[in-house]
């Protein structure tokens, strides 16, 4: 078997980044080389896992700490919009995101050709929601990774991406698509003009990317897949059943109170941690309960005081090492958290605020693996009742056990590495 070079270009967010890390770890274990193409602010993340990382500017160059602050401010500035239904976020958060994403694709074209010429990868894996023409035109097989909700690959019978709608709400699907296309049209026209400049054909309205003709990898596990009008061709689309990376072991600390109580893990991701009022409210509820909780507060730890004895806060947790040890998870619906809870058979209560979190929240409830909860419009008794149901309901526990067994038997990173080796001719 000849050694190959696999390049990974995830979106500049921890979910896609860490999923690609899981695949890259398996690729390296087989004797190949894995390198990352990275937003400059994420280079240290990949280097921290021992990978070579090459910066690709996705915006005007700025110091990494300034870039991190930009996205933190972007998210925090939209906190009032997190109270809105997904369809009412199209005019604000979603529109602003797509403007930034299109700009990032334009900026990437300045660096990507040169970086690819230096790396000379045999296969390029891109986990993003937008096309980078330089990758498509490099002349090597390219793979699209879909680490967000499976409905990122559209189908007329399933809810539109970002909608958070029930799979049965077909009237709602139409309304969401119509509003999305109306709001996004000027941004989409601008992107199509850019594609034309790069020698690419325009995309239909609402579409910013395409399926790879070579291989597409989806993280969704079988038990939560949507029922499509047109099933995806397994020759081009493969489900990884999750893609959990390896992390250092984690020892649960001793709690000053309720040390034998059921253990919760609460995390809204690195960017969602800016919603400190909500996290403080959750800490207060747990503090008055029979539970214990590990709470991820991101870079805002100094804003917390008077922490109850049955709560421990940290700026970061090695999540794949924590979730197996807890009894229930409250999270924002990011795909990493969504699939890791399923992989380890842990019930989740999802308080979504943006993007695919809405879709994953609806999916976890519709498939009986946990609950969808309003992010703000809930009461203490109702939330505690949901947690108790997660811990005791035999149907939820049986469904989670079966899903976990299936996902762990599949071994997503191994399956991905098998497929990538085959594509590279290794």
C-alpha positions as CSV (number, residue, x, y, z in Angstrom):
1,X,0.0,0.0,0.0
2,X,1.5,3.4,-1.0
3,X,1.3,6.3,1.3
4,X,-1.0,9.1,0.2
5,X,-1.6,12.7,1.3
6,X,-5.1,13.6,2.3
7,X,-5.9,17.3,2.8
8,X,-8.8,18.4,5.0
9,X,-10.5,21.8,4.7
10,X,-13.2,22.1,7.4
11,X,-15.2,25.2,8.0
12,X,-13.7,27.5,10.7
13,X,-15.9,26.0,13.5
14,X,-15.2,23.4,16.1
15,X,-17.9,20.9,14.9
16,X,-16.6,20.4,11.4
17,X,-12.9,20.8,12.5
18,X,-13.1,18.1,15.1
19,X,-15.0,15.7,12.9
20,X,-12.2,16.0,10.3
21,X,-9.7,15.4,13.1
22,X,-11.3,12.1,13.8
23,X,-11.0,11.0,10.2
24,X,-7.4,12.3,10.0
25,X,-6.4,10.4,13.1
26,X,-7.4,7.2,11.4
27,X,-5.7,8.1,8.1
28,X,-2.4,8.8,9.9
29,X,-2.7,5.5,11.9
30,X,-2.7,3.7,8.5
31,X,0.6,5.3,7.5
32,X,-0.7,8.1,5.3
33,X,-0.2,11.9,5.7
34,X,-3.0,14.1,6.8
35,X,-2.7,17.9,6.4
36,X,-5.2,20.7,7.2
37,X,-6.1,23.7,5.2
38,X,-7.2,26.2,7.8
39,X,-8.6,29.6,8.6
40,X,-5.5,31.2,10.4
41,X,-7.4,31.3,13.7
42,X,-7.8,27.5,13.7
43,X,-4.2,26.5,12.8
44,X,-3.4,26.0,16.5
45,X,-6.3,23.6,16.9
46,X,-5.0,21.2,14.3
47,X,-1.4,21.6,15.4
48,X,-2.6,20.8,19.0
49,X,-3.6,17.3,17.6
50,X,-0.3,16.9,15.9
51,X,-1.2,17.8,12.4
52,X,0.5,20.0,9.8
53,X,-1.8,23.0,9.1
54,X,-1.6,25.6,6.2
55,X,-3.3,28.9,6.7
56,X,-5.9,30.0,4.1
57,X,-7.3,33.5,4.6
58,X,-11.1,33.5,4.6
59,X,-11.3,37.2,5.2
60,X,-9.0,40.3,5.2
61,X,-5.9,39.2,7.1
62,X,-5.9,39.9,10.8
63,X,-4.3,38.5,13.9
64,X,-5.8,35.2,15.0
65,X,-7.1,36.6,18.3
66,X,-8.8,39.4,16.4
67,X,-10.4,36.8,14.0
68,X,-11.7,34.8,17.0
69,X,-13.1,38.0,18.5
70,X,-14.8,38.8,15.2
71,X,-16.9,35.6,15.3
72,X,-17.5,35.9,19.0
73,X,-18.9,39.4,18.5
74,X,-20.9,38.2,15.5
75,X,-22.6,35.6,17.5
76,X,-23.1,37.6,20.6
77,X,-24.6,40.5,18.5
78,X,-27.3,38.1,17.3
79,X,-28.3,36.8,20.8
80,X,-31.7,38.7,20.6
81,X,-32.4,36.8,17.3
82,X,-31.9,33.5,19.1
83,X,-35.4,34.0,20.6
84,X,-36.9,33.9,17.1
85,X,-38.3,30.9,15.2
86,X,-35.9,29.6,12.5
87,X,-38.0,31.1,9.7
88,X,-37.7,34.5,11.4
89,X,-33.9,34.2,11.6
90,X,-33.6,34.2,7.8
91,X,-33.8,38.0,7.6
92,X,-31.1,38.6,10.1
93,X,-28.7,35.8,11.3
94,X,-29.0,33.6,8.3
95,X,-28.7,36.4,5.8
96,X,-25.6,37.8,7.6
97,X,-24.1,34.4,7.8
98,X,-24.5,33.8,4.0
99,X,-22.9,37.2,3.3
100,X,-19.9,36.3,5.4
101,X,-19.7,32.8,3.9
102,X,-19.7,34.1,0.3
103,X,-17.0,36.6,1.2
104,X,-15.0,33.7,2.7
105,X,-15.1,31.8,-0.6
106,X,-13.9,34.8,-2.5
107,X,-11.0,35.3,-0.1
108,X,-10.0,31.7,-0.1
109,X,-9.4,31.7,-3.9
110,X,-6.5,34.1,-3.3
111,X,-4.6,31.5,-1.2
112,X,-5.9,28.1,-2.1
113,X,-4.3,27.5,-5.5
114,X,-0.8,28.2,-4.1
115,X,-1.4,26.1,-1.0
116,X,-2.7,23.1,-3.0
117,X,0.3,23.4,-5.3
118,X,2.7,23.1,-2.3
119,X,0.8,20.3,-0.6
120,X,0.0,18.2,-3.7
121,X,-2.7,16.2,-2.0
122,X,-4.0,13.0,-3.5
123,X,-7.5,13.7,-2.2
124,X,-9.1,16.8,-0.8
125,X,-11.9,16.6,1.8
126,X,-13.9,19.8,2.3
127,X,-16.5,20.3,5.0
128,X,-18.3,23.5,4.3
129,X,-21.5,24.8,2.9
130,X,-20.1,26.6,-0.1
131,X,-18.0,25.7,-3.2
132,X,-14.3,26.7,-3.4
133,X,-13.6,26.6,-7.1
134,X,-9.9,26.0,-6.7
135,X,-10.6,22.6,-5.0
136,X,-13.0,21.5,-7.7
137,X,-10.5,22.5,-10.4
138,X,-7.3,21.1,-8.8
139,X,-7.5,17.9,-10.8
140,X,-7.7,15.5,-7.9
141,X,-10.7,13.7,-6.4
142,X,-12.5,15.9,-3.8
143,X,-14.8,14.7,-1.1
144,X,-17.6,16.6,0.4
145,X,-18.2,16.0,4.2
146,X,-21.6,16.9,5.5
147,X,-21.1,17.4,9.2
148,X,-24.2,19.4,9.7
149,X,-27.7,18.0,9.5
150,X,-28.3,15.5,6.8
151,X,-30.8,17.8,5.1
152,X,-27.9,19.9,3.9
153,X,-28.3,17.6,0.9
154,X,-31.8,18.7,-0.1
155,X,-34.8,16.6,-1.0
156,X,-38.4,17.7,-1.7
157,X,-39.8,15.3,0.9
158,X,-37.7,16.4,3.9
159,X,-37.5,19.7,5.8
160,X,-35.3,22.4,4.3
161,X,-31.8,22.9,5.9
162,X,-31.9,25.3,8.9
163,X,-35.7,25.2,9.2
164,X,-36.0,23.0,12.3
165,X,-39.4,21.9,11.0
166,X,-41.1,18.5,11.4
167,X,-40.7,16.1,8.5
168,X,-44.5,16.1,8.2
169,X,-44.9,19.9,8.0
170,X,-44.9,20.1,4.2
171,X,-46.7,23.5,4.1
172,X,-44.1,24.9,6.4
173,X,-41.3,23.5,4.2
174,X,-42.7,25.5,1.2
175,X,-43.0,28.7,3.2
176,X,-39.4,28.4,4.6
177,X,-38.0,27.8,1.1
178,X,-39.9,30.7,-0.4
179,X,-38.7,33.1,2.3
180,X,-35.2,31.8,2.2
181,X,-34.9,32.2,-1.6
182,X,-36.5,35.7,-1.5
183,X,-34.0,37.0,1.2
184,X,-31.0,35.3,-0.2
185,X,-31.4,36.1,-3.9
186,X,-29.0,39.2,-3.9
187,X,-26.3,37.2,-2.1
188,X,-26.8,34.3,-4.4
189,X,-26.6,36.5,-7.5
190,X,-23.3,37.8,-6.2
191,X,-22.0,34.3,-5.6
192,X,-23.0,33.2,-9.1
193,X,-21.1,36.2,-10.6
194,X,-18.1,35.0,-8.7
195,X,-18.5,31.5,-10.0
196,X,-18.6,32.8,-13.5
197,X,-15.4,34.7,-13.0
198,X,-13.8,31.4,-11.9
199,X,-15.1,29.5,-14.9
200,X,-17.9,27.7,-13.1
201,X,-21.5,27.3,-14.1
202,X,-24.1,29.2,-11.9
203,X,-26.0,27.4,-9.3
204,X,-29.8,27.3,-9.0
205,X,-31.3,29.8,-6.5
206,X,-30.7,28.8,-3.0
207,X,-27.8,26.4,-3.8
208,X,-24.2,27.4,-2.8
209,X,-22.5,24.0,-3.2
210,X,-22.9,20.7,-5.0
211,X,-22.5,17.1,-4.2
212,X,-19.1,15.7,-5.1
213,X,-19.1,13.4,-8.2
214,X,-16.5,11.3,-6.3
215,X,-17.7,10.8,-2.7
216,X,-19.9,12.5,-0.1
217,X,-19.7,11.5,3.6
218,X,-22.6,12.2,5.9
219,X,-22.3,11.9,9.7
220,X,-26.0,11.2,10.4
221,X,-26.6,7.7,11.8
222,X,-29.2,5.3,10.3
223,X,-31.8,5.6,13.1
224,X,-32.2,9.4,12.6
225,X,-32.0,9.6,8.8
226,X,-34.8,11.3,6.9
227,X,-37.1,9.5,4.6
228,X,-36.2,10.9,1.2
229,X,-38.3,11.0,-2.0
230,X,-35.1,10.1,-3.9
231,X,-32.7,7.9,-1.8
232,X,-29.1,8.9,-2.1
233,X,-26.9,6.7,-4.3
234,X,-24.6,4.7,-2.1
235,X,-22.0,4.8,-4.8
236,X,-21.5,8.5,-4.1
237,X,-23.1,9.0,-0.6
238,X,-22.0,7.1,2.4
239,X,-23.2,7.5,6.0
240,X,-20.4,7.4,8.6
241,X,-22.7,6.8,11.6
242,X,-20.9,9.6,13.4
243,X,-17.2,10.3,13.5
244,X,-16.0,10.6,17.1
245,X,-12.4,11.7,17.6
246,X,-10.0,10.4,20.2
247,X,-9.4,12.6,23.2
248,X,-7.4,12.4,26.4
249,X,-9.2,10.6,29.3
250,X,-11.3,12.7,31.7
251,X,-11.6,12.1,35.4
252,X,-14.9,13.4,36.8
253,X,-14.0,15.6,39.9
254,X,-15.6,15.2,43.3
255,X,-18.5,17.5,43.9
256,X,-19.0,19.3,47.2
257,X,-22.7,18.4,47.0
258,X,-24.9,15.7,45.4
259,X,-21.8,13.7,44.6
260,X,-23.9,10.6,44.0
261,X,-26.6,12.4,42.0
262,X,-27.1,11.8,38.3
263,X,-24.5,13.7,36.3
264,X,-25.5,16.2,33.6
265,X,-23.2,17.8,31.0
266,X,-24.2,21.3,29.7
267,X,-22.6,22.9,26.7
268,X,-23.6,25.3,24.0
269,X,-20.3,25.1,22.2
270,X,-17.5,27.7,22.1
271,X,-19.6,30.4,20.4
272,X,-22.8,29.7,22.2
273,X,-21.0,30.1,25.6
274,X,-21.5,33.9,25.1
275,X,-25.1,33.4,26.1
276,X,-24.1,33.7,29.8
277,X,-27.5,34.7,31.1
278,X,-28.9,31.4,29.9
279,X,-26.1,29.3,31.3
280,X,-26.4,31.1,34.7
281,X,-30.1,30.3,34.7
282,X,-29.4,26.6,34.0
283,X,-26.7,26.5,36.7
284,X,-29.3,27.9,39.1
285,X,-31.8,25.3,38.2
286,X,-29.3,22.5,38.7
287,X,-28.1,24.0,41.9
288,X,-31.6,23.5,43.4
289,X,-31.9,20.0,42.1
290,X,-30.8,16.5,43.0
291,X,-28.4,16.4,40.0
292,X,-24.7,17.3,39.5
293,X,-23.5,19.1,36.4
294,X,-20.3,19.8,34.4
295,X,-20.9,23.1,32.5
296,X,-18.8,24.4,29.6
297,X,-18.7,28.2,29.9
298,X,-16.1,28.8,27.2
299,X,-14.0,32.0,27.6
300,X,-16.4,33.6,30.1
301,X,-15.4,31.8,33.3
302,X,-14.5,35.0,35.0
303,X,-18.2,36.2,34.7
304,X,-19.4,33.4,37.0
305,X,-19.4,33.5,40.8
306,X,-21.4,31.7,43.6
307,X,-21.3,28.4,41.8
308,X,-23.4,25.8,43.6
309,X,-21.5,22.9,45.2
310,X,-23.2,20.4,42.7
311,X,-21.9,22.3,39.6
312,X,-18.4,22.5,38.2
313,X,-17.6,24.9,35.4
314,X,-14.7,24.9,33.0
315,X,-13.7,26.8,29.8
316,X,-13.4,23.5,27.9
317,X,-14.0,19.8,28.3
318,X,-12.7,16.9,26.2
319,X,-16.3,16.1,25.2
320,X,-15.9,12.6,23.8
321,X,-14.3,11.6,27.0
322,X,-16.9,13.3,29.2
323,X,-20.2,12.3,27.5
324,X,-19.7,8.5,28.2
325,X,-19.6,9.3,31.9
326,X,-22.7,11.4,32.2
327,X,-26.4,10.5,32.4
328,X,-27.9,13.3,30.3
329,X,-26.7,16.2,28.1
330,X,-28.2,19.6,27.5
331,X,-26.7,21.2,24.4
332,X,-27.2,23.5,21.4
333,X,-27.7,20.9,18.7
334,X,-24.3,21.2,17.0
335,X,-23.6,18.1,15.0
336,X,-20.7,17.0,17.1
337,X,-22.8,17.1,20.3
338,X,-25.7,15.5,18.5
339,X,-23.8,12.5,17.1
340,X,-21.6,12.0,20.2
341,X,-24.7,11.7,22.4
342,X,-26.1,9.1,20.1
343,X,-22.8,7.3,19.7
344,X,-22.5,6.9,23.5
345,X,-26.2,6.3,24.0
346,X,-26.9,9.4,26.1
347,X,-30.2,11.2,26.0
348,X,-30.1,14.9,25.1
349,X,-32.2,18.0,25.6
350,X,-31.4,20.4,22.8
351,X,-31.9,24.1,23.2
352,X,-31.0,25.2,19.7
353,X,-30.3,28.8,18.7
354,X,-29.0,28.8,15.1
355,X,-28.1,26.8,11.9
356,X,-28.4,23.0,12.0
357,X,-29.1,23.0,15.7
358,X,-32.7,23.6,14.9
359,X,-32.8,20.6,12.6
360,X,-31.0,18.4,15.0
361,X,-33.3,19.4,17.9
362,X,-36.4,18.5,15.9
363,X,-34.7,15.2,14.8
364,X,-33.7,14.1,18.3
365,X,-37.3,14.5,19.5
366,X,-39.0,13.0,16.4
367,X,-36.9,9.9,16.5
368,X,-37.3,9.4,20.3
369,X,-33.7,10.0,21.4
370,X,-34.4,13.0,23.7
371,X,-36.2,16.3,23.7
372,X,-36.3,19.6,21.9
373,X,-36.7,22.5,24.3
374,X,-37.3,26.2,23.7
375,X,-34.0,28.1,24.4
376,X,-35.6,30.6,26.7
377,X,-39.4,30.0,27.1
378,X,-39.2,27.1,29.6
379,X,-39.8,26.8,33.3
380,X,-37.8,25.0,35.9
381,X,-40.3,22.3,36.6
382,X,-40.7,21.5,33.0
383,X,-37.0,21.2,32.3
384,X,-36.4,19.1,35.4
385,X,-39.3,16.8,34.3
386,X,-37.7,16.4,30.9
387,X,-34.4,15.4,32.5
388,X,-36.1,12.9,34.8
389,X,-37.9,11.4,31.7
390,X,-34.5,11.1,29.9
391,X,-33.1,9.2,32.9
392,X,-36.1,6.8,33.4
393,X,-38.1,6.3,30.2
394,X,-37.5,2.7,29.1
395,X,-38.4,3.5,25.4
396,X,-35.8,6.3,25.2
397,X,-33.1,4.2,26.9
398,X,-33.8,1.2,24.7
399,X,-33.7,3.3,21.5
400,X,-30.4,5.0,22.6
401,X,-28.8,1.6,23.4
402,X,-29.7,0.3,20.0
403,X,-28.5,3.4,18.2
404,X,-25.2,3.5,20.2
405,X,-24.5,-0.2,19.4
406,X,-25.1,0.4,15.7
407,X,-22.9,3.5,15.5
408,X,-20.0,1.9,17.5
409,X,-20.1,-1.2,15.4
410,X,-19.8,1.0,12.2
411,X,-16.7,3.0,13.5
412,X,-17.2,6.2,11.4
413,X,-13.5,7.2,11.2
414,X,-12.5,3.7,10.1
415,X,-15.2,3.6,7.4
416,X,-14.2,7.1,6.2
417,X,-10.5,6.0,6.0
418,X,-11.5,2.9,4.0
419,X,-13.4,5.0,1.5
420,X,-10.7,7.6,1.2
421,X,-8.0,5.0,0.6
422,X,-10.1,3.4,-2.1
423,X,-10.6,6.8,-3.8
424,X,-6.9,7.6,-3.6
425,X,-5.9,4.2,-5.0
426,X,-3.9,3.4,-1.9
